[in-house]
């Protein structure tokens, strides 16, 4: 019997009903499943529950935050250091005066030097710091900002990790105008009373001479607490580049903003350059050394620091900061020079508390700053004991679907995307000690980056 024309419509209607019924059954099943697992979690009491305000869904926390420590806490900077930083331009003016015409031209000189240090490196000559205008611009602007960065870092590293005592020798390579030495003096009042000798090494003798004058002026305005202590550390200027011999082995070895100029010119693989440079640093060191390396917070510079870190770990050194672990770097910036997409290790803080005249000078030079950025490692031989799982916040807030706030973090388990469900006031550089309530194997993965996703 032939099919009536209207029966095909009945068949479609019947099929639609079947699909709708299956969808309803699936929805009911999902609801029952969610209720089952929610009750199971609540019975265990293993997780706190928060509501997603947008969808009114329950969110179960994977970890409880036990403690939070800052990397850039302004409160840890001594009062006399804040005064010196506010008036650093006046200290430089007293040591290296400029007339009104030169001061009026300073913003332009700063802007031009900034181009030479960044996008116009190839036209920069090796001895650019010997030129009067460029040295003045560098000290009055870049040194000032570097002091702001380094004092924040040094003042928030535990005092016992420097491990320096009377008669110890320190070496600052690529010292320039003694920025690291001045920053360390300002940040660590307990070290001011130590009888230390600093070998300050740089290819520019005039920069070293100016830097020593600036450091002496800073030390005069921020004296040691002990009246019997020397008024300043012993400074030994060494004209030369890395590899230049010094008379004694060093306990504390630092390099700030030095390697970025080196590896940009080298044609070798970054791994080989990092290995060769670390071997030279190691040759200067005592058996129980402390290392500090800082570079601009760019992907290429961060990758180089990651390689230096790798060499230090092979040598048995322990990472004090910023790493909350001693495992493989989760944010190495791999292939950064070729446009790689790997996350790179860099930290930043707001410039709201930076010296006002420095902020004004930045604006006049056409390079205003809202954030100060740095990549660094601080390492020694001290044993590290970790009681809980820790992560280091290394990004600005990231807004995720569902009106959620996230932060990329470094950890011993690799890259972590911490979802700030409890709306804590988190900042770049903070180290979060976590009490995990979910096993690592049960944690979700971020679809975009493949990183571990932890609701905190």
C-alpha positions in Angstrom: 0.0 0.0 0.0 1.3 3.4 -0.9 2.1 5.8 1.9 -0.2 8.7 2.4 1.5 12.1 1.8 0.7 13.4 5.3 2.2 10.3 7.1 5.8 11.6 6.5 5.0 14.6 8.6 3.8 12.3 11.4 7.1 10.4 11.2 9.1 13.6 11.5 7.0 14.7 14.5 7.6 11.3 16.1 11.3 11.5 15.5 11.5 15.0 17.0 9.7 13.7 20.1 12.2 10.9 20.5 15.1 13.4 20.2 13.5 15.7 22.7 12.9 12.8 25.1 16.6 11.7 24.9 17.7 15.3 25.6 15.5 15.5 28.6 16.8 12.1 29.9 20.4 13.3 29.4 19.7 16.6 31.2 18.1 14.7 34.1 21.1 12.3 34.1 23.6 15.2 34.2 21.6 16.8 37.0 21.6 13.6 39.1 25.3 13.1 38.4 26.2 16.6 39.6 24.0 16.2 42.7 25.7 12.9 43.4 29.3 14.2 43.2 28.4 17.5 45.0 26.9 15.5 47.9 30.0 13.3 47.9 32.3 16.3 48.1 30.2 17.9 50.9 30.2 14.7 52.9 34.0 14.5 52.7 34.1 18.1 53.9 37.2 18.4 51.7 36.3 21.6 49.9 34.8 25.0 50.5 31.9 26.0 48.3 31.6 29.4 46.5 28.8 30.6 44.2 29.5 31.8 40.7 27.4 35.0 40.8 26.8 35.0 37.0 25.5 31.4 36.7 24.7 30.8 40.4 26.7 27.5 40.2 28.5 25.9 43.1 32.3 26.1 42.7 34.4 23.7 44.9 37.9 24.9 45.9 40.8 22.7 45.0 43.1 24.3 47.6 43.1 26.4 50.7 45.6 29.4 50.8 47.7 28.9 54.0 49.9 32.0 53.6 50.8 34.7 51.2 54.2 36.4 51.0 54.9 39.5 48.8 57.9 39.9 46.5 57.7 43.7 46.3 56.2 44.8 49.7 56.9 48.5 50.0 56.6 48.3 53.8 59.9 46.3 54.0 61.9 49.2 52.5 63.7 51.1 55.2 62.6 54.7 55.8 66.0 56.2 55.0 66.1 54.2 51.8 62.7 55.8 50.7 64.1 59.3 51.4 67.2 58.6 49.3 65.2 57.2 46.4 62.9 60.2 46.5 65.9 62.5 46.3 68.2 60.5 44.1 68.1 63.1 41.3 69.4 65.7 43.8 72.2 63.3 44.9 73.3 62.9 41.3 73.1 66.7 40.8 75.4 67.2 43.8 77.9 64.7 42.4 77.6 65.5 38.7 76.0 68.9 38.2 74.1 69.9 35.1 73.2 73.5 34.1 69.7 74.6 33.3 70.2 74.1 29.5 71.4 70.5 30.0 68.5 69.8 32.4 66.0 71.1 29.9 67.5 68.8 27.3 67.6 65.7 29.6 64.2 64.2 28.6 65.2 64.2 25.0 68.6 62.6 25.8 66.7 59.9 27.9 64.4 59.2 25.0 67.2 58.8 22.5 69.2 56.6 24.9 66.1 54.5 25.5 65.9 53.8 21.7 69.6 52.8 21.7 69.1 50.4 24.6 66.0 48.7 23.0 65.0 49.0 19.3 68.1 50.6 18.0 70.8 48.5 19.6 72.8 47.9 16.5 73.8 51.6 16.2 74.9 51.8 19.8 78.7 51.7 20.2 80.4 49.6 22.8 81.6 52.4 25.0 78.4 54.4 24.9 78.5 54.9 28.7 81.7 57.0 28.4 79.8 59.7 26.5 78.9 62.6 28.9 75.3 63.1 27.7 74.5 59.4 27.6 76.0 58.7 31.0 74.1 61.6 32.5 70.9 60.4 31.0 71.5 56.8 32.0 72.3 57.7 35.7 69.4 60.2 36.1 66.8 57.9 34.6 67.7 54.2 34.1 69.8 53.9 37.3 67.0 55.6 39.2 64.4 53.1 37.9 66.8 50.2 38.5 67.3 51.2 42.1 63.5 51.3 42.5 63.3 47.7 41.2 66.3 46.2 43.0 65.5 47.8 46.4 62.0 46.2 46.3 63.5 42.8 45.5 66.4 42.9 48.0 64.2 44.3 50.9 61.8 41.3 50.5 64.4 38.5 50.4 64.9 37.1 53.9 68.0 38.6 55.6 69.6 35.2 56.4 69.7 34.2 52.7 72.4 36.7 51.9 74.7 34.9 54.4 77.4 37.6 54.5 79.8 38.2 57.3 82.7 40.5 58.1 85.6 40.4 55.7 83.6 38.7 52.9 84.3 39.6 49.3 81.5 40.5 46.9 81.7 40.9 43.1 79.4 42.9 40.9 80.0 42.3 37.2 78.8 44.8 34.7 78.5 47.2 37.7 78.0 50.4 35.7 77.3 53.2 38.2 77.3 50.6 41.1 73.5 50.2 41.0 73.5 46.8 42.7 75.8 48.0 45.5 73.7 51.1 46.2 70.5 49.1 46.1 71.9 46.5 48.5 73.1 49.1 50.9 69.7 50.8 50.9 67.7 47.6 51.2 69.5 45.7 53.9 70.4 47.9 57.0 71.8 44.8 58.8 74.5 44.5 56.1 75.6 48.1 56.4 77.6 47.3 59.5 79.4 44.4 57.9 83.0 44.9 56.7 82.6 44.0 53.1 84.7 44.5 50.0 83.0 45.0 46.7 84.9 44.4 43.5 82.9 46.5 40.9 83.7 45.4 37.4 82.8 47.3 34.2 84.4 48.2 30.9 83.7 51.9 31.5 86.1 53.5 34.0 84.3 56.8 34.1 81.0 55.1 34.9 82.6 53.2 37.8 84.1 56.4 39.1 80.7 58.2 39.0 79.0 55.2 40.5 81.4 55.2 43.5 80.8 58.9 44.1 77.0 58.3 44.0 77.3 55.3 46.4 79.4 57.2 48.9 76.8 60.0 48.9 74.0 57.5 49.4 75.9 55.8 52.3 76.5 59.2 53.9 72.7 59.7 54.0 71.9 56.2 55.3 74.4 55.3 58.0 74.9 52.0 59.7 73.1 51.7 63.1 76.3 50.7 64.9 78.5 53.8 65.6 81.6 51.6 65.5 80.9 50.3 62.0 82.7 51.7 58.9 80.8 54.4 57.2 80.7 52.5 53.9 81.8 49.3 52.3 85.3 49.0 50.7 85.0 49.6 46.9 87.6 48.2 44.5 87.0 49.4 40.9 88.0 46.8 38.2 88.0 48.0 34.6 87.2 45.0 32.4 84.6 42.6 31.3 83.5 39.2 32.7 86.6 37.0 32.9 88.9 39.8 34.2 90.7 38.4 37.2 90.3 39.7 40.7 92.5 39.1 43.7 90.1 37.1 46.0 87.3 34.6 45.6 83.8 36.1 46.1 81.1 35.1 48.5 78.3 37.2 46.8 78.3 37.5 43.0 75.8 39.7 41.2 75.1 40.7 37.6 72.3 43.1 36.7 71.3 44.1 33.2 74.6 42.8 31.8 73.9 39.5 30.0 71.2 41.0 27.7 73.8 43.0 25.8 76.1 40.0 25.6 73.7 37.3 24.2 72.2 39.7 21.7 75.5 39.9 19.9 76.6 36.3 20.2 75.8 33.9 17.3 76.0 30.8 19.5 73.0 28.9 20.9 71.7 30.5 24.1 72.4 27.2 26.0 76.1 27.3 25.1 76.3 31.0 26.0 74.6 30.4 29.4 76.9 27.5 30.2 80.1 29.5 29.3 78.9 32.5 31.3 78.0 30.4 34.4 81.4 28.7 34.3 83.0 32.1 34.4 80.9 33.2 37.4 81.7 29.9 39.1 85.4 30.5 38.7 85.1 33.7 40.8 83.1 32.0 43.6 84.0 30.7 47.0 82.8 27.1 47.8 79.6 28.4 49.4 78.5 31.2 47.1 75.4 33.4 46.7 74.3 34.5 43.2 72.0 37.2 42.1 71.2 37.8 38.4 68.7 40.3 37.1 67.6 41.2 33.6 64.8 43.2 31.9 61.5 41.4 32.0 61.5 40.5 28.3 61.0 36.9 26.9 64.5 36.6 25.5 66.1 37.9 28.8 63.9 35.6 30.8 64.8 32.6 28.8 68.5 33.3 29.3 68.0 33.6 33.1 66.1 30.3 33.0 69.2 28.7 31.3 71.5 30.2 34.0 69.1 28.7 36.6 69.4 25.3 35.0 73.2 25.5 35.3 73.0 26.5 38.9 70.7 23.6 39.8 73.1 21.2 38.1 75.9 22.6 40.4 73.8 21.9 43.5 72.6 25.5 44.2 69.2 26.1 45.6 66.7 28.7 44.3 65.7 31.2 47.0 63.7 33.6 44.8 61.6 33.8 42.8 61.2 30.1 42.3 59.0 28.3 44.9 60.6 25.0 43.9 63.8 23.4 42.7 62.4 21.6 39.6 62.3 22.4 35.9 61.4 26.0 35.0 57.7 26.2 34.1 58.1 29.6 32.4 61.3 29.4 30.5 60.3 31.6 27.5 61.6 28.8 25.2 62.3 29.9 21.6 61.6 33.5 22.6 64.0 35.0 20.1 62.2 33.1 17.3 58.7 34.2 18.4 58.0 31.2 20.7 54.7 31.3 22.7 56.0 29.7 26.0 55.3 31.8 29.1 58.3 33.7 30.4 59.2 34.4 34.1 58.8 38.1 34.9 57.3 40.0 37.8 55.9 43.5 38.1 54.6 46.0 40.6 52.7 49.3 40.4 54.7 52.5 40.2 52.3 54.3 42.4 54.8 54.5 45.2 57.8 55.4 42.9 59.4 58.8 43.4 57.2 61.6 42.0 60.0 63.4 40.2 61.0 60.2 38.5 57.5 59.6 37.3 57.3 63.1 36.0 60.7 62.7 34.2 59.4 59.5 32.6 56.4 61.3 31.2 58.5 64.2 30.0 60.8 61.7 28.2 57.7 60.1 26.5 58.1 56.8 28.3 55.7 56.8 31.2 55.6 53.8 33.5 52.6 52.3 35.2 54.4 49.0 36.1 58.0 48.2 36.9 59.1 44.8 35.5 62.0 42.5 36.3 63.3 39.0 35.7 65.8 37.6 38.2 67.1 34.7 40.3 68.6 34.6 43.7 70.4 31.4 44.6 72.7 29.9 47.4 73.6 26.6 48.9 71.1 26.7 51.8 68.7 23.7 52.0 65.0 24.5 51.3 62.2 22.8 53.3 58.8 23.0 51.7 55.9 22.0 54.0 53.1 22.6 51.5 52.6 23.0 47.8 53.5 26.6 46.8 52.9 28.6 43.7 54.3 32.0 42.6 51.9 34.5 40.9 53.7 35.6 37.7 51.0 37.5 35.7 48.5 40.3 35.9 44.8 39.2 36.3 43.3 37.2 33.5 39.6 37.3 33.0 38.1 33.9 32.3 34.6 32.7 31.1 32.0 33.0 33.8 33.4 36.3 35.2 36.2 34.4 36.8 39.6 35.9 37.6 42.8 33.9 37.0 46.5 34.2 37.4 49.3 32.2 35.7 51.7 30.8 38.4 54.9 28.9 38.6 55.1 25.6 40.5 57.0 22.4 40.9 54.2 20.7 38.9 54.7 23.1 36.0 52.6 26.0 34.8 49.5 26.6 37.0 46.4 28.7 36.2 45.1 29.7 39.6 41.4 30.6 39.5 40.7 33.2 42.2 37.3 32.0 43.2 37.5 33.4 46.7 38.4 36.9 45.3 41.6 37.4 47.3 43.6 40.5 46.5 46.4 38.7 44.6 49.3 40.5 42.9 52.2 39.6 40.6 55.1 38.1 42.6 53.2 36.8 45.5 54.0 33.3 46.8 51.0 31.3 47.8 51.4 28.4 50.1 48.5 26.0 49.4 46.9 23.1 51.3 45.6 21.0 48.4 42.2 19.4 48.8 42.3 17.7 45.4 44.9 15.3 44.2 47.1 16.4 41.3 45.7 13.6 39.1 42.1 14.9 39.7 42.8 18.5 38.9 41.5 19.9 35.6 43.7 21.2 32.8 43.4 24.6 31.1 42.4 23.9 27.4 44.3 26.9 26.0 47.7 26.3 27.7 47.5 22.8 29.1 48.4 24.2 32.5 47.1 22.7 35.8 43.9 24.6 36.8 43.4 25.1 40.6 40.4 26.8 42.1 41.6 28.7 45.2 
